[in-house]
Amino acid sequence: MILTGKDVVELTGLTGFRDVNHELRKQLLIDLAARHFPPGARIADIGCAAGDLTIELQALGFRMTGVEFEPERLQRARSIASQFNLEPQFISQDLTSWAAEGDFDGLIMGEILEHFSEPRIILEHHLSLLRPGGKVLVTVPNMASLRARLKLLFFGEFADHNPEHRYYFTRRRFVEHFQGLPIKLVYLSSFLVELTFSPNRGLARIERTLLAPLKRLLPWCGTHLVGVLEKISSNA
């Protein structure tokens, strides 16, 4: 990655476990992009937030467009990108209605779909911007994770208290919710095994590293789901 930890903190403002989780998710998406998108692909990072993933992928040779509602965040991202002589396109528009000229080769929707009560409609809108054969990388919180199950078992509490979340995914709900759209599921897994939300970055990283092998025994225990979807023609 080209961005330093200081750059990322300046862009995101994240600390402790949030910073660790953000870094791990970003590396996962970079690896998936390298695997599933052709070199030089035109990619839209939908809900790019602080823009650091958009910048990292631009540095790898992808032609990036970052879409985010908050213009202040995008202005900071442009400033950081210019320090590396990078010029990804950043667009400040509502994710429910924005449009682009031409088709994209790929889309990234990291931690976006759970913010909408009808994520199917949001995905369908963005598929219209994707060429046939193009792929979508998706990550969403996993409501059937190990942490979620333990929290319910021992404390009788629902795992997700984020008031901005409108839809809750499990592996089964993810598959069923998008049935009937012109897509096929190429890959679906879970990632990021965690139990605590430590404010100490070092402790958070150690915990997640030690828990990572659990996925070999419990493949769906991660706190997030990651999927790769491929657009197919409507008459396929």
BELSUL-V677674 format. One record per residue. N is the residue number from 0. BURIAL is I if it has 9 or more other C-alpha atoms within 8 Angstrom, else O. Layout:
BEGIN
n = (N N)
burial = (BURIAL BURIAL)
END
This chain:
BEGIN
n = (0 1 2 3 4 5 6 7 8 9 10 11 12 13 14 15 16 17 18 19 20 21 22 23 24 25 26 27 28 29 30 31 32 33 34 35 36 37 38 39 40 41 42 43 44 45 46 47 48 49 50 51 52 53 54 55 56 57 58 59 60 61 62 63 64 65 66 67 68 69 70 71 72 73 74 75 76 77 78 79 80 81 82 83 84 85 86 87 88 89 90 91 92 93 94 95 96 97 98 99 100 101 102 103 104 105 106 107 108 109 110 111 112 113 114 115 116 117 118 119 120 121 122 123 124 125 126 127 128 129 130 131 132 133 134 135 136 137 138 139 140 141 142 143 144 145 146 147 148 149 150 151 152 153 154 155 156 157 158 159 160 161 162 163 164 165 166 167 168 169 170 171 172 173 174 175 176 177 178 179 180 181 182 183 184 185 186 187 188 189 190 191 192 193 194 195 196 197 198 199 200 201 202 203 204 205 206 207 208 209 210 211 212 213 214 215 216 217 218 219 220 221 222 223 224 225 226 227 228 229 230 231 232 233 234 235)
burial = (O O I O O O I I I O I O O O I I I O I I I O O I I I O O I I O I I I O O I O O O I I I I I I I I O I I I I I I I I I I O O I I I I I I I I I O O I I O I I I O I I I O O O I O I O I I I I O I O O O O O O O O I I I I I I I I I I I I I O O I O O I I I I O O O I I I O O I I I I I I I I I I I I I I I I I I I O O O O O O I O O O O O I I I I I I I O O I O O O O O O O O I O I O O I I I I I I I O O O I O O I O O I I O I I O O I I O I I O O O I I I I I I I I I I I I I I O O O O)
END
